[in-house]
């Protein structure tokens, strides 16, 4: 155990301020807290709990719905803030996990444990897709508010494409644990959402 935690209280406060910024209706502190709760629940499956928790704290630290490089910017912020707290290999793993949230495909690590950690981390990020219908609908409304600058026809087309992409995947979740827990409901939620979008157009 290293003397200094990767994410200390000062860093939590600084990051919490970023997640509390105006316009963050979904990508906010509640999302981070939900992921941290899942990380705690599945702690026994994680090889490097602290690295996963650091990735959770940083993965949406930079968030602008008009930008295309939020993940890369968030990874760069993690590199800057965690320098000296994590060794180069560990920092590279944390950054790779953050960048992977752009596509939700696990990074290709040589280390099977690191790959599993990344898979579980990505599954935690997407767990909202498999939430109860009311919670999923609230998430969809919150995302729409984050993109309130997008006109409705463009929104329907764009959001529809995202949902179709996920539904076309053989598996939405990478780990067996999350597949069993969330996959059936996620498919029902997204199919229902897609149908609603298509009926509106």
N, C-alpha and C positions, 0 to 999 in steps of 0.2 A: 504493500500500500504506500503510495507516495504521501509525503508529508502534507502537501498542499492539494486540496481537492481541485479537480478540473474546473468545476463551476462553484465558486464560493458565493457568499451572500451578496458581496458588492457587485459581482458580475450578474447575479440573478436580478438585482435591483435595476441595473443598467439595461438588461435585456427586457425586463418587465415593462420598462418605460417605452421601449420600441414597440412592444406588442400592444400597448395601450393607446397607440397613436390613433388619431381620428381616421375614420374610413375603414378601419379593420373590423369588419362585422363577423367574419369567420376566422381569419388568420390572426387570432388574438391570443391572449393569455389562457382563455378557457380551452382552446385547442391544444396548447402546450401542456396544460394541466391534465387533460384527458389522456394525452400520449404518455406523460410521466406516470400516470396511474396504471396504464397498461404495462409499462416497463417494469413497474413494481410487481405487478401480478405475474408477469412471465420472467421474473428475475432469474429463476433457476435454470432457464434455457439460454441465458445470455453469457457469452464468454467474457466480455468487457462491459459490464453494466455502466460504468462511468463514461466510457466513450459513447455509448448509445444515448445516455442522458445528455451529454454535451451536444451530440448531433440533434437531439430533439430541441434543446434550447436554442440552437443557432439556425435550424433549417429554414425558418421563415422570418429570421431577424430583419432581413431586407425584403420588403414586400411593397411593390407598386404594381397595381393591376395593368398599368400601361407599358410596363417594362418586360423585356424578354430574357433578362439575365439575372433575375432575382436569386436563383439558386447559386450561381457563380459568385455573385456579390455576397451572399450569406456565407458561403464557404471561405471567401477571402477575409471576411470579418472574423470568422472563427480562427483562421490562421493567425491573424493579428492579435486577437485577444488571448489565445491559448498558447502563444509562443512562450517557451520557458516552463510551461506547465505540463506539456505533453511532448514526448520524444517525436522525432520526425516521422517514424513509421506509424505511430499512433495518430498523429495529427493528419497524416495522409489518409488513414482509414476514416477518420471523422469527416474530413473534407469530401471524400468520395461518397460517403453516405448522404451528405447534404446535396451534392450535385445530382445524385441519383434520383432525388425527388422530382426532377424535371421530367423524367420518363417513367419513373417507378419500375425500372428494371435494375435488379441488384448489380452492383459493380463486380467485376471479375477479380476476386482476390485469389492468391495462391493458397491462402489459409482457409480451410473449410469453416473454422469457427468464426472468422471475420465475415465470411460470406453469409453464414447463418444469422449473425448479429444484424447485418445489413438488411437481410430479407425480413427479419422480424421488425426492424425499425420501419421499413417501408410499409409493412402490413399495419403497423400501429397508425401510421399517417393516413392510411385509407380506411381505417376501421369505421369511420362515420358512414361510409357507403353501405355498411351492413347493419346500421342502427335501426331501431324501431321506426316504423313509417313516419310518425310525428316528428321525431328527432331528425330524420333524413330530410323531411320537407322543410324544417327550420334551417337546416344547413343549406339547402338549395336557395332559399330566400336570402340568406346571408351572403352567399356567393353572388347572387344577382345584384345585391346592393353594392358589393365591392366593384362590380362592373356596371354601375348605373350610367356611366358615360357611353356605353354601347347601346345603339338603337335596337329596338326589340327584334326586328327581322334578322339582324346580324347576330344578336345574342342567341336566338333560337337555333340558327344554323351552326354557330360555333359550339354551343353547349351540346347540341345534338350530336355533333361530330365527336366530342369528347366521350359522351356516354356510349356511342356506338363502338368507339375504339376499345373501351373497357369491356363491353359486352362481347366483343369479338375475340377477346383473349381466351385461350383454353382455361386459364385460371387467373382470377383477379388477384388472389392472395398467393404469396410465395411459400408460406409455411403451412404444414398440415394442420397445425393448431388453429390458425386464423381461418383457413379454408373451412374447416368444420364449423367454426363458431359464426363466421360472418358471410361466407360466400353465397349460400342460398338466398338470404335476405337482401344482400347487395344486388343480386341479379333481379330480384323482384322489384326493389326500389328503383333501380335505374331503368328497367323496362317500363315501369309505370311513368317515370319522369319523361322518358323519351316519347312515349305515346301522347302525353299531355302537350309536349312541345310541338309534336307533329300535327296534333289536332288544332292547335292555335294558328299554324301557318297556312 
